[in-house]
């Protein structure tokens, strides 16, 4: 099932507040009552065409976006290091989240803003110390993310909060696929149509069960928390005005443009 969050067109008679829905194979959205993360899938009588709405980030993390660094060996190598023995984790603020087709704002402080295409997990319920064999109990679904990074500031700071924490630096979407099972599906990132990253998800070093077991042994996870699972090799800068698209087979594709650098 594809769960979308959207702004209805004013002519649709659905009001102007963001709504959740289920996207079907005919590109129609069956409108839901409330947020499916808090109260389940409750259909209404309303339907709207995908073409008549603006898709939003399919989840607004109430508390946090947790990210895994250096989780593909070839990306760790291009960053000059080995794959770590334990997952390396960091946070992006929930205020960095934007949706499909929203603009990534290039901050004045940075001269180099990079894309990192990543698989994202959406957590369904409050949980702590989740054993690897039970992680399916706490996963709501999967979506696509771009762990946008001010690469120059990452190097200068020695830790990543500023470099990865700017507003707009966490595009996610276009929807949450609740039936996705990560395997050999490819993650493909294109910049202005040119392929920059292309690798099967099976190349991840730490897989989803290990990642959730590890993170939940550190911190309590809440419904709507999002976990970014690392990027493959091929990261690089996004020039002003560029369009970056991250596609994951079996989920969908997420496109965003980059603004000119702020002055
Ligand atoms: Mg990353």
Boltz pocket constraint, residues with backbone or C-beta under 6 A from the ligand:
constraints:
  - pocket:
      binder: B
      contacts: [[A, 67], [A, 68], [A, 69], [A, 116], [A, 118], [A, 147], [A, 228], [A, 230], [A, 231]]
      max_distance: 6.0
